[in-house]
Amino acid sequence: SRSAMDHQPKFFENLSGAGKAIAVLTSGGDAQGMNAAVRAVVRMGIYVNAKVYFIYEGYQGMVDGGDNIVEVSWESVSSILQVGGTVIGSARCKPFRTREGRLQAACNLVRRGITNLCVIGGDGSLTGANLFREEWSGLLEELAQKGKIDAEAVKKYAYLNIVGMVGSIDNDFCGTDMTIGTDSALHRIIEVVDAIMTTAQSHQRTFVLEVMGRHCGYLALVSALACGADWVFIPEYPPEEGWEDSMCVKLSENRARKKRLNIIIVAEGAIDCHNKAITSEKVKDLVVQRLGFDTRVTILGHVQRGGTPSAFDRILASRMGVEAVLALLEATPDTPACVVSLSGNQAVRLPLMECVQMTQEVQKAMDEGRFLEAVRLRGRSFENNLNTYKLLSHKKPDAELPKSNFNVAVLNVGAPAAGMNAAVRAAVRVGITEGHKIFAVIDGFEGFARGKIKEISWGDVGGWTGQGGSILGTKRTLPAKYLEKIADQMRTNNINALMVIGGFEAYLGLLELSAAREKYDEFCVPMVMVPATVSNNVPGSDFSIGADTALNTITDTCDRIKQSASGTKRRVFIIETMGGYCGYLANMGALAAGADAAYIFEEQFDIRELQANVEHLTEKMKTSIQRGLVLRNENCNENYTTDFIYQLYSEEGKGVFDCRKNVLGHMQQGGAPSPFDRNFGTKISAKAMQWISKKLKETYRKGKVFANTDDSVCLLGMRRRNLVFQPVAELRSETDFVHRIPKEQWWLKLRPLMKILAKYKTSYDVSDSGQLEHVAMLPKEAETGAI
């Protein structure tokens, strides 16, 4: 990201943890990804020469002391990255709520010299930690008076530093886009919804699904968006009076349109506008009595907390864990307790109590019936999800729709990417809502030239969100050789705007079409591109649709491969990922799977580095660690091929470990899209279609659309914390066209994290960390990178 270039990077080498002791605990409900956070705290702590302790069983273990507080080593957290739940245990603790309990806890910490605490839990656990910190000096004085510690200890351990990370599947904590565990819980919900959809298709059924979220409707709302549910009930946004009639009308209309399946999602804390509970049973009875539909209830319960953490949660937790240790090392007696959170793709630090107060404000607003205020306080991401859901789920009667008389064509270009169909669905439905006629182009620019164009309706895209690949068909062909034929088709079908969903070819295609404007007036129309490619190599966007699904495929496969070696002798796996010249999948896959090395094109390597990696692994394999994992991006080096690296490791590892190799290939492009890709695709595409509408109005003159300025051909991308429209002409200077990658890529800053967590000495640029922000100061206009 550019800001790294604007100032001198600041490295953390001068931050030493020598003489410091850090303890980590997990408290409250468990969440997938907690172990990844624990691992990152332990390894980063040891890396900076601090002593690191586990506190088993949350605050209960802190109060009980003894064997519950144990110093740990590097190997203590080996092989826990892919495990769900928390390996150090979590418990609700009544004694810690009393001063007596906290006094005992303080005594146990001081005796071990622990004055830095990393707490992973929900708002209750974090509030408890803050109170503990405020009372700390008083607790120490009391312990000294009772003769349990000496005056020297009171002076030496005078301050307690606290950093929190939010582990909660509900995503109910204000100040962060995503809490650890939320993405994995969505994976569980979507797996169930996808499975239910296949059985329900066979029998014209209505399913009522109850998901977790006593006080927060995030999981219900986002899963409804991800599966195109017919109706959703959440605590922050109760349905209006008479919702029973509206819902039944909508369900019958859908049945009449030959939709064989209805899905209703209910958050467990759902209420009506009089604060009365709406239960899944109540909804089921209503549908059966009024409509007589065959209706089933599925309560997902603790399934949502289980299973392995998703790639997103592992990377999020690893980043937060490292940031938490840095925050503890930099803390002074005057620094308020902070919480590490995610804004866009950046880790930020916020004052803990500001976040807690805002979280409590949401509950207060709901209790008092100020529901619009509750939605606003939940943050932009929540509000955008709700608005997008409302926009896409309810079709207005034709008579109520505006008539714009504009025709917009939608096409997919490049290789298939999971989530493309969700993007097409959103584009079609938002376009229809805005009053346009939407035309689907089959098979990209090639199909365009051949006239494979047809009008597409609201109902045609029903059920598309969960489908992998590209239903419209997609080709890598660029438009340059078909310009005349495409111009003919634009004229014949009176196309007034283009929306292209695709990867690097889509970007090149738009550059070619805008260059052809001098010759063909037909291309003087608004054009927008939505990035969709597993490689995540499109300039102007930090994320592209499909990359998250591919990353999960890589992570799952690495987990299985590592497991396949358990019980055998020591083994190293060399795994090749896709991505062309872009190392995103290899680098982030390595971070999510806990790999020892990742070879990528962006960071040149030579035989000396390969040799050093082999020696490093050989040393590691002499400890209790049994398995090694090395990822290699397909085009990272033309001579150091996957075979070469496999043979090198095999030869050098003789007698210590043996080697296996895997080329993951096209399975990375397939499969059902992840919740992140469904929602990112849906939201970014809806925003792109709204931009088209705005541009059409601006460029409509004398009965004709005419747009020939640079800002009428844009790419909509995620930049740090914002979704921004950028003219493709301006992105030229940021592009390495030979290797089809952006010249600067934000994720390269995370590269040292993988190395640190794999026990390499390296420099880590902390220029972006260290500033404590305030909740109110987070950019108001930004559309966040969370889903």
C-alpha positions in Angstrom: 0.0 0.0 0.0 1.2 3.4 -0.9 1.6 4.8 2.6 4.5 2.5 3.2 6.3 4.5 0.5 5.4 7.9 1.9 7.4 7.6 5.1 10.5 5.7 6.3 9.4 2.2 7.5 9.7 1.7 11.3 10.9 -1.8 12.3 10.3 -3.4 15.6 13.9 -4.7 16.2 14.3 -2.1 18.9 11.3 -3.4 20.7 12.7 -6.0 23.1 10.6 -8.1 25.4 13.6 -9.2 27.5 12.7 -9.3 31.1 8.9 -9.1 30.3 6.4 -11.8 31.0 3.2 -12.1 28.9 0.3 -14.3 29.7 -2.5 -15.3 27.3 -5.9 -16.6 28.2 -9.2 -17.3 26.4 -12.4 -16.5 28.1 -16.2 -16.6 27.6 -17.7 -18.6 24.7 -15.2 -20.4 22.4 -14.7 -19.4 18.8 -12.8 -20.9 15.9 -9.5 -19.1 15.3 -8.8 -18.6 19.0 -6.0 -21.1 18.8 -4.4 -19.3 15.8 -4.4 -16.1 18.0 -2.9 -18.0 21.0 -0.2 -19.4 18.7 0.7 -16.0 17.3 0.9 -14.4 20.8 3.2 -17.2 22.0 5.5 -17.2 19.0 5.7 -13.5 18.7 6.3 -13.2 22.5 9.2 -15.8 22.4 10.5 -14.1 19.2 11.0 -10.8 21.1 12.6 -12.7 24.0 9.7 -12.3 26.5 8.6 -15.2 28.7 5.2 -16.4 27.7 2.6 -18.2 29.9 -0.6 -20.0 29.2 -3.4 -19.4 31.6 -5.7 -22.5 31.3 -9.4 -22.3 31.8 -9.7 -18.5 31.5 -10.1 -16.3 34.6 -10.9 -19.4 36.7 -7.3 -20.7 36.0 -6.0 -17.2 36.9 -7.8 -17.3 40.3 -6.9 -21.0 41.0 -3.2 -20.6 40.0 -0.9 -23.6 40.4 -0.7 -25.8 37.3 -3.2 -23.5 35.5 -0.4 -20.9 34.8 2.4 -22.5 32.8 5.4 -21.1 30.9 5.3 -22.3 27.3 7.8 -22.9 24.5 7.8 -22.6 20.7 6.6 -26.2 20.3 3.8 -25.8 22.8 1.7 -24.3 20.0 2.7 -26.5 17.2 -0.2 -28.1 15.2 -3.0 -26.0 16.9 -3.6 -23.6 14.1 -6.2 -25.8 12.4 -7.9 -26.9 15.6 -11.3 -25.4 16.4 -12.3 -24.1 19.9 -9.5 -23.2 22.3 -6.8 -25.7 23.5 -6.2 -23.7 26.7 -9.8 -24.0 27.7 -12.4 -21.3 28.5 -14.7 -21.0 31.5 -17.2 -18.6 33.0 -15.8 -17.5 36.4 -17.8 -16.2 39.3 -14.9 -15.7 41.7 -13.2 -13.2 39.4 -16.2 -11.0 39.6 -15.4 -10.5 43.3 -12.6 -8.4 44.7 -11.4 -11.4 46.7 -11.1 -13.4 43.5 -9.2 -10.7 41.7 -6.9 -10.3 44.7 -6.0 -14.0 44.4 -5.5 -13.7 40.6 -3.1 -10.7 41.1 -1.1 -12.7 43.6 -0.7 -15.6 41.2 0.4 -13.3 38.4 2.9 -11.3 40.5 4.6 -14.4 41.9 5.4 -15.3 38.3 6.4 -11.7 37.3 3.5 -11.4 34.8 2.4 -7.8 34.1 1.3 -8.2 30.5 -2.0 -9.8 29.8 -3.5 -10.8 26.4 -7.2 -11.6 26.8 -9.1 -13.3 23.9 -12.8 -13.2 24.6 -16.1 -11.2 24.3 -17.0 -7.8 25.8 -17.7 -9.3 29.2 -14.2 -10.9 29.4 -12.6 -7.6 28.2 -14.5 -5.4 30.6 -13.4 -7.7 33.5 -9.8 -7.3 32.3 -10.1 -3.6 32.3 -11.5 -3.5 35.8 -8.6 -5.8 36.9 -6.1 -3.3 35.4 -7.7 -0.3 37.1 -7.6 -2.0 40.5 -4.1 -3.5 40.1 -2.1 -1.1 42.2 -4.7 -1.3 45.0 -4.7 -5.1 44.8 -0.8 -5.2 45.1 -0.8 -2.9 48.2 -3.4 -5.1 49.8 -1.3 -8.2 49.1 1.7 -6.4 50.6 -0.2 -5.5 53.8 -1.3 -9.1 54.1 2.3 -10.2 53.7 1.7 -12.2 50.6 4.2 -10.2 48.5 7.0 -7.8 49.5 7.3 -4.1 49.0 9.9 -4.7 46.3 7.4 -6.6 44.2 4.8 -3.8 44.6 7.3 -1.4 43.1 8.6 -3.8 40.4 5.2 -4.9 39.1 3.4 -1.6 39.7 1.5 -1.6 36.3 -0.6 -4.1 34.5 -0.8 -3.8 30.7 -3.8 -5.3 28.9 -4.5 -5.9 25.2 -7.7 -7.6 24.1 -8.7 -9.5 21.0 -12.4 -10.2 20.4 -13.2 -13.9 19.9 -16.9 -14.2 19.3 -18.9 -15.9 16.5 -21.7 -13.3 16.8 -19.6 -10.4 15.5 -21.3 -8.3 18.2 -18.4 -6.1 19.2 -18.3 -2.5 18.0 -15.1 -1.1 16.6 -14.0 -4.1 14.5 -15.3 -5.2 11.2 -14.9 -8.9 12.1 -14.4 -10.7 15.3 -12.4 -13.9 15.4 -14.7 -16.9 14.7 -17.4 -15.0 12.7 -16.3 -16.1 9.3 -15.9 -19.7 10.3 -19.4 -19.7 11.9 -20.7 -18.4 8.5 -19.0 -21.3 6.8 -20.9 -23.7 9.0 -24.2 -22.0 8.4 -23.7 -21.8 4.6 -22.6 -25.5 4.4 -25.9 -26.4 6.1 -28.0 -24.1 3.9 -26.4 -25.4 0.8 -27.2 -29.0 1.9 -30.7 -28.1 2.8 -31.3 -26.4 -0.5 -30.5 -29.6 -2.4 -33.0 -31.7 -0.3 -35.7 -29.0 -0.3 -35.5 -28.7 -4.2 -36.8 -32.3 -4.3 -39.9 -31.7 -2.3 -41.2 -28.1 -2.6 -40.4 -27.3 1.0 -40.1 -24.3 3.3 -37.2 -24.4 5.8 -37.0 -22.2 8.9 -33.3 -22.0 10.0 -32.4 -20.7 13.5 -28.9 -19.4 13.8 -27.0 -18.0 16.8 -27.1 -14.4 17.8 -28.9 -13.6 21.1 -28.3 -9.9 20.9 -26.8 -9.5 17.4 -28.3 -10.4 14.0 -25.1 -10.4 12.1 -24.9 -14.1 11.4 -28.5 -14.3 10.4 -28.3 -11.2 8.1 -25.1 -12.2 6.3 -26.2 -15.8 5.8 -29.5 -14.6 4.4 -27.6 -12.3 2.0 -25.3 -15.2 1.1 -28.0 -17.7 0.3 -30.7 -15.3 -1.0 -33.1 -16.2 1.8 -36.8 -15.2 1.4 -37.1 -13.6 4.8 -34.8 -12.8 7.8 -35.6 -11.9 11.4 -32.9 -10.1 13.4 -33.0 -8.3 16.8 -31.8 -4.9 15.5 -34.4 -4.6 12.8 -37.8 -6.0 13.8 -40.4 -6.4 11.1 -43.1 -3.9 10.8 -46.7 -4.4 12.1 -48.5 -6.9 9.9 -45.3 -8.7 8.9 -47.2 -12.0 9.0 -49.3 -11.0 6.0 -46.4 -9.6 4.1 -44.2 -12.7 4.6 -47.0 -15.1 3.6 -47.7 -13.0 0.4 -44.0 -13.1 -0.5 -43.7 -16.9 0.0 -46.8 -17.5 -2.1 -45.6 -15.2 -4.9 -42.3 -17.1 -4.9 -44.1 -20.4 -5.1 -46.2 -19.1 -8.0 -43.0 -18.2 -9.8 -42.1 -21.9 -9.7 -39.6 -21.5 -6.9 -39.5 -24.9 -5.2 -37.9 -23.8 -2.0 -38.4 -21.1 0.6 -35.7 -20.3 3.2 -36.5 -18.2 6.3 -33.6 -17.4 8.6 -34.3 -16.5 12.3 -31.7 -15.2 14.7 -32.2 -16.7 18.1 -32.7 -13.3 19.6 -35.2 -12.1 17.0 -38.0 -9.8 18.2 -41.0 -8.0 16.9 -41.5 -4.2 17.2 -43.1 -4.7 20.6 -39.9 -6.5 21.9 -41.7 -9.9 21.9 -39.7 -12.9 20.8 -40.1 -14.3 17.3 -39.2 -18.0 17.5 -38.5 -20.4 14.7 -41.4 -22.6 15.9 -43.8 -19.5 15.7 -42.7 -18.8 12.1 -43.2 -22.4 11.1 -46.7 -22.6 12.7 -47.6 -19.4 10.9 -46.5 -20.8 7.5 -48.3 -24.1 8.0 -51.6 -22.5 9.2 -51.8 -19.7 6.6 -50.3 -21.4 3.6 -50.3 -25.1 4.3 -46.7 -25.4 3.0 -44.7 -28.4 4.0 -42.4 -26.7 6.6 -39.4 -27.9 8.6 -37.3 -26.2 11.3 -33.6 -26.7 11.7 -31.8 -25.3 14.7 -28.1 -25.1 14.1 -27.0 -24.6 17.7 -23.4 -25.3 18.6 -22.5 -26.6 15.2 -21.8 -23.0 14.4 -19.0 -22.8 17.0 -17.4 -26.1 15.8 -15.2 -27.3 13.0 -11.9 -25.9 11.8 -11.3 -22.2 11.5 -11.6 -20.7 8.0 -8.6 -19.2 6.2 -9.9 -15.7 6.9 -10.1 -16.4 10.7 -6.6 -17.9 10.8 -5.0 -15.0 9.1 -7.1 -12.5 11.1 -6.2 -14.1 14.4 -2.5 -14.5 13.5 -2.3 -10.8 12.5 -4.2 -9.7 15.7 -2.0 -11.9 17.9 1.2 -10.4 16.6 -0.2 -6.9 16.8 -1.3 -7.6 20.4 2.3 -8.5 21.5 3.6 -5.3 19.8 0.9 -3.3 21.6 2.0 -4.8 25.0 5.7 -4.1 24.3 4.9 -0.4 23.5 2.5 0.1 26.4 3.3 2.6 29.1 1.5 3.2 32.4 -0.5 5.9 30.7 -1.7 3.8 27.7 -5.4 2.8 28.1 -6.2 -0.9 27.8 -6.7 -1.4 24.0 -8.3 -3.9 21.8 -6.8 -5.0 18.4 -9.4 -4.9 15.7 -9.8 -5.0 11.9 -10.7 -2.1 9.7 -10.8 -2.9 6.0 -7.6 -4.9 5.6 -5.7 -3.1 8.4 -5.1 -4.1 12.0 -5.9 -1.1 14.2 -5.8 -0.5 18.0 -8.8 1.1 19.8 -9.3 2.0 23.4 -11.1 -1.0 24.9 -13.6 0.8 27.0 -14.7 3.0 24.1 -15.6 -0.2 22.1 -17.3 -1.7 25.1 -19.4 1.4 25.8 -20.5 1.6 22.1 -21.4 -2.2 22.2 -23.5 -1.5 25.3 -25.1 1.5 23.5 -26.4 -0.8 20.8 -28.2 -3.0 23.4 -29.6 0.0 25.1 -31.0 1.4 21.8 -32.6 -2.0 21.2 -34.1 -2.2 24.7 -35.6 1.3 24.2 -37.0 0.5 20.8 -34.6 2.8 18.9 -34.0 0.2 16.2 -32.7 2.5 13.4 -30.2 3.9 15.9 -29.1 0.3 16.9 -28.5 -0.5 13.2 -26.4 2.7 12.8 -24.4 1.9 15.9 -23.5 -1.6 14.7 -21.4 0.2 12.1 -21.3 0.7 8.3 -20.7 -2.9 7.4 -23.8 -4.0 9.2 -25.9 -1.2 7.8 -24.7 -1.9 4.2 -25.5 -5.6 4.6 -29.0 -4.8 5.7 -29.6 -2.2 2.9 -28.2 -4.7 0.3 -30.4 -7.5 1.6 -33.5 -5.3 1.4 -32.6 -4.2 -2.1 -32.1 -7.8 -3.5 -34.7 -9.9 -1.7 -37.9 -8.1 -2.5 -39.0 -7.4 -6.0 -41.3 -4.5 -6.3 -44.3 -4.9 -8.6 -43.5 -3.9 -12.2 -45.9 -0.9 -11.8 -43.9 0.5 -9.0 -40.5 0.2 -10.7 -39.1 3.3 -12.4 -38.5 3.1 -16.2 -35.1 4.4 -17.2 -35.1 3.2 -20.9 -31.5 2.2 -20.5 -30.1 -1.2 -21.5 -27.1 -2.5 -19.5 -25.1 -5.6 -20.5 -23.4 -7.8 -17.9 -20.6 -10.3 -18.8 -17.9 -12.5 -17.2 -14.4 -12.3 -18.6 -11.3 -14.5 -17.8 -11.1 -17.7 -15.8 -14.0 -18.8 -13.6 -13.9 -17.6 -10.0 -16.3 -18.6 -7.2 -18.6 -15.7 -6.4 -19.0 -14.5 -10.0 -22.6 -15.7 -10.0 -23.4 -13.9 -6.8 -22.0 -10.7 -8.5 -24.2 -11.3 -11.6 -27.3 -11.8 -9.5 -26.7 -8.6 -7.6 -26.1 -6.7 -10.8 -29.2 -8.0 -12.4 -31.5 -7.3 -9.5 -30.1 -3.9 -8.6 -30.3 -2.9 -12.3 -33.9 -4.0 -12.5 -34.7 -2.1 -9.3 -33.1 1.0 -10.9 -35.5 0.6 -13.9 -32.9 -0.7 -16.5 -33.3 -3.6 -18.9 -30.4 -6.0 -18.1 -28.8 -8.1 -20.9 -26.7 -11.2 -20.1 -23.7 -11.8 -22.4 -22.8 -15.5 -22.7 -19.1 -16.5 -23.0 -17.4 -13.1 -22.5 -16.2 -10.9 -25.3 -16.2 -13.8 -27.8 -19.8 -14.5 -27.1 -20.5 -10.7 -27.3 -19.0 -10.6 -30.9 -21.2 -13.6 -31.8 -24.4 -12.0 -30.6 -24.9 -14.4 -27.6 -26.9 -11.8 -25.8 -30.3 -12.2 -24.1 -32.4 -10.1 -21.7 -32.3 -11.6 -18.1 -35.0 -11.2 -15.5 -35.2 -11.0 -11.7 -36.3 -14.6 -11.4 -33.6 -15.9 -13.8 -30.9 -15.3 -11.2 -32.7 -16.9 -8.2 -30.5 -19.4 -6.3 -27.3 -18.2 -8.1 -25.4 -17.0 -5.0 -24.3 -20.5 -3.9 -23.3 -21.7 -7.4 -19.6 -22.0 -8.2 -17.9 -21.3 -11.6 -19.7 -19.0 -14.1 -23.2 -19.7 -15.2 -23.0 -17.1 -17.9 -19.8 -18.8 -19.2 -16.5 -17.0 -19.4 -13.6 -16.8 -21.8 -10.1 -15.3 -21.6 -10.4 -13.8 -25.1 -9.7 -10.0 -25.3 -12.0 -7.7 -27.4 -9.3 -6.2 -29.6 -9.8 -8.6 -32.5 -13.6 -8.4 -32.3 -14.1 -4.6 -31.9 -16.2 -4.1 -35.0 -18.5 -7.1 -34.2 -18.9 -6.0 -30.6 -19.7 -2.4 -31.7 -22.4 -3.9 -34.0 -23.9 -5.8 -31.2 -23.9 -2.8 -28.9 -25.7 -0.8 -31.6 -28.2 -3.6 -32.5 -29.1 -4.2 -28.8 -28.9 -0.5 -28.0 -26.5 -1.2 -25.0 -26.0 1.9 -23.0 -23.6 0.6 -20.3 -21.3 -2.3 -19.7 -20.5 -4.2 -16.4 -17.6 -6.6 -16.7 -17.0 -9.1 -13.9 -13.6 -10.8 -14.2 -9.8 -10.8 -13.7 -6.8 -9.3 -15.4 -8.3 -10.0 -18.9 -11.4 -7.9 -17.9 -9.0 -5.1 -16.9 -7.1 -5.3 -20.3 -10.4 -5.6 -22.1 -11.7 -2.3 -20.7 -8.4 -0.6 -21.6 -8.8 -1.9 -25.2 -12.5 -0.8 -25.4 -11.7 2.7 -24.0 -8.9 3.0 -26.5 -11.3 2.1 -29.3 -13.6 5.0 -28.5 -11.9 7.2 -31.0 -13.0 4.9 -33.8 -16.3 3.6 -32.4 -18.9 5.8 -30.8 -20.7 2.6 -29.5 -18.0 2.3 -26.8 -18.7 5.9 -25.5 -20.8 4.5 -22.7 -20.2 4.1 -19.0 -18.2 0.9 -18.2 -17.3 -0.6 -14.9 -15.3 -3.6 -13.8 -15.7 -5.7 -10.7 -12.6 -7.7 -9.9 -13.1 -11.5 -9.8 -10.2 -13.8 -10.0 -8.6 -16.4 -7.7 -5.2 -14.9 -8.3 -6.1 -11.6 -6.7 -3.8 -9.8 -9.2 -6.0 -7.0 -10.4 -4.5 -3.5 -10.0 -6.6 -1.1 -7.9 -8.1 -3.7 -5.6 -6.8 -5.3 -2.5 -9.3 -8.2 -2.8 -11.0 -9.8 -5.7 -14.0 -12.2 -5.8 -12.9 -15.8 -5.7 -9.6 -15.4 -3.9 -11.1 -16.3 -0.5 -12.7 -19.5 -1.8 -9.4 -20.5 -3.4 -7.5 -19.7 -0.2 -9.9 -21.9 1.8 -9.4 -24.8 -0.7 -5.6 -24.4 -0.3 -5.9 -24.3 3.5 -8.2 -27.3 3.7 -5.9 -29.3 1.4 -2.8 -28.4 3.5 -4.6 -29.5 6.6 -5.4 -32.9 5.1 -1.9 -33.3 3.7 -0.4 -32.5 7.1 -2.7 -35.0 8.7 -1.8 -37.7 6.2 1.7 -37.6 7.6 0.7 -38.2 11.2 2.0 -41.4 12.5 4.6 -41.7 9.7 8.2 -40.6 10.1 9.1 -36.9 9.7 7.9 -35.6 6.4 8.0 -32.3 4.4 5.4 -31.4 1.7 6.1 -29.2 -1.2 2.8 -27.7 -2.5 2.3 -25.7 -5.7 -0.5 -23.1 -5.8 -2.1 -21.2 -8.7 -1.9 -17.4 -9.2 0.2 -16.8 -12.3 3.0 -14.5 -11.2 1.0 -13.2 -8.2 2.1 -14.8 -4.9 -1.1 -13.9 -3.0 -2.4 -17.4 -2.7 0.9 -19.0 -1.8 1.8 -16.3 0.7 -1.6 -16.1 2.4 -2.1 -19.9 2.2 1.2 -20.3 3.9 0.1 -18.0 6.7 -3.2 -19.8 7.1 -1.8 -23.3 7.0 1.2 -22.5 9.2 3.8 -23.3 6.5 7.6 -23.0 6.9 8.3 -21.2 3.7 6.5 -19.8 0.7 8.3 -19.1 -2.6 6.8 -16.2 -4.6 7.7 -14.2 -7.7 7.5 -10.9 -5.9 10.3 -11.7 -3.5 13.2 -13.1 -5.6 15.1 -16.0 -4.0 18.3 -17.8 -4.9 20.0 -21.1 -4.1 21.4 -19.7 -0.9 17.9 -19.0 0.4 16.7 -22.5 -0.6 19.7 -24.0 1.2 19.0 -21.9 4.4 15.3 -23.0 4.3 16.3 -26.7 4.1 18.8 -26.3 7.0 16.2 -24.4 9.0 13.7 -27.3 8.5 16.3 -29.9 9.2 17.0 -28.3 12.6 13.2 -28.0 13.3 12.7 -31.7 12.5 15.2 -32.7 15.2 12.7 -31.3 17.8 9.3 -32.8 18.5 7.9 -31.3 15.3 7.0 -34.0 12.8 5.9 -32.2 9.6 7.0 -29.4 7.4 5.0 -27.5 4.7 6.5 -25.5 1.9 4.3 -23.6 -0.6 5.4 -22.5 -4.1 3.6 -20.2 -6.4 3.4 -21.7 -9.9 5.4 -18.9 -11.7 7.7 -17.9 -8.9 10.9 -18.9 -10.7 11.3 -20.6 -14.1 14.3 -22.6 -13.0 13.5 -23.4 -9.4 10.5 -25.5 -10.3 8.4 -27.5 -8.0 10.3 -30.6 -9.0 13.6 -29.0 -8.5 12.6 -27.8 -5.0 11.2 -31.3 -4.2 14.4 -33.0 -5.3 16.6 -30.5 -3.4 14.7 -31.0 -0.1 14.6 -34.8 -0.7 18.4 -34.9 -1.1 19.3 -32.5 1.7 16.8 -34.0 4.1 18.1 -37.6 3.8 18.1 -39.3 7.1 16.1 -36.5 8.8 12.9 -36.3 6.8 11.4 -37.5 3.5 9.6 -35.4 1.0 6.3 -35.4 -1.0 4.9 -33.0 -3.5 1.4 -31.9 -4.5 0.2 -29.7 -7.3 -3.2 -28.3 -6.3 -4.2 -27.2 -9.8 -7.7 -26.3 -10.9 -9.5 -27.5 -7.7 -8.6 -23.9 -6.5 -11.0 -22.4 -9.1 -13.9 -24.8 -8.3 -16.3 -25.5 -5.5 -19.1 -23.5 -3.9 -18.1 -19.9 -3.1 -17.2 -19.1 0.5 -19.5 -16.7 2.5 -16.9 -13.9 2.1 -16.9 -14.3 -1.7 -20.7 -14.5 -1.9 -21.1 -11.3 0.1 -18.2 -9.4 -1.3 -19.4 -10.2 -4.8 -23.0 -9.2 -3.9 -22.1 -5.9 -2.2 -19.4 -4.7 -4.7 -21.6 -5.6 -7.7 -24.6 -3.8 -6.2 -22.5 -0.7 -5.7 -21.1 -0.9 -9.3 -24.6 -1.0 -10.7 -25.6 2.0 -8.7 -22.6 3.8 -10.2 -23.7 2.9 -13.7 -27.2 4.4 -13.0 -25.5 7.6 -11.8 -23.2 7.8 -14.9 -26.1 7.1 -17.3 -28.0 10.1 -15.9 -24.9 12.3 -16.1 -24.0 11.3 -19.7 -27.5 11.3 -21.2 -27.8 14.2 -23.7 -30.3 14.8 -26.4 -31.8 11.3 -26.3 -28.4 9.6 -26.3 -25.8 8.4 -23.9 -22.3 9.7 -24.7 -19.4 9.2 -22.3 -15.9 9.6 -23.4 -14.0 10.8 -20.4 -11.5 8.6 -18.4 -13.8 8.6 -15.4 -16.5 6.8 -17.3 -14.4 3.6 -17.5 -13.7 2.5 -13.9 -12.7 -0.3 -11.8 -14.4 -0.7 -8.4 -11.9 -2.0 -5.9 -11.2 -2.3 -2.2 -8.4 0.0 -1.2 -7.3 -0.3 2.5 -10.5 0.7 4.2 -12.6 2.0 1.3 -14.4 0.8 -1.8 -13.3 3.2 -4.6 -14.0 3.7 -8.3 -10.8 4.3 -10.2 -10.5 5.1 -13.9 -8.7 2.2 -15.5 -6.5 4.7 -17.4 -5.1 5.9 -14.1 -4.3 2.3 -13.0 -1.9 1.8 -16.0 1.0 3.4 -14.1 0.4 0.9 -11.2 0.5 -2.2 -13.4 3.3 -4.6 -14.3 1.7 -5.7 -17.6 4.4 -8.3 -18.4 3.7 -10.2 -15.2 0.1 -9.2 -14.9 0.3 -8.0 -11.4 0.1 -4.6 -9.5 3.5 -3.0 -8.9 2.7 -2.6 -5.2 0.7 -5.2 -3.2 -0.5 -4.6 0.3 -0.2 -8.2 1.4 3.6 -8.3 1.0 3.7 -6.4 4.3 2.3 -9.5 5.9 5.1 -11.7 4.5 7.4 -11.3 7.6 4.5 -12.5 9.8 4.6 -16.0 8.2 8.4 -16.0 8.6 8.3 -15.0 12.3 5.6 -17.6 13.0 7.9 -20.2 11.3 10.8 -19.2 13.6 12.9 -17.1 11.1 14.6 -13.9 12.1 13.3 -11.1 10.0 12.4 -7.4 10.0 8.7 -6.5 10.4 7.6 -3.0 9.4 5.3 -1.6 12.1 4.8 1.8 10.5 1.0 1.3 10.4 0.8 0.1 14.0 1.2 1.8 17.2 -1.3 4.7 16.8 -4.3 4.3 19.1 -7.3 5.4 17.1 -10.8 6.3 18.5 -14.0 4.5 17.6 -15.6 7.8 16.6 -12.7 8.6 14.3 -12.9 5.6 12.1 -13.7 6.8 8.6 -17.4 7.4 8.3 -17.7 6.9 4.6 -15.6 3.8 4.2 -17.2 0.6 3.0 -15.3 -2.0 5.0 -13.5 -5.1 3.8 -15.5 -7.2 6.1 -18.4 -9.1 4.8 
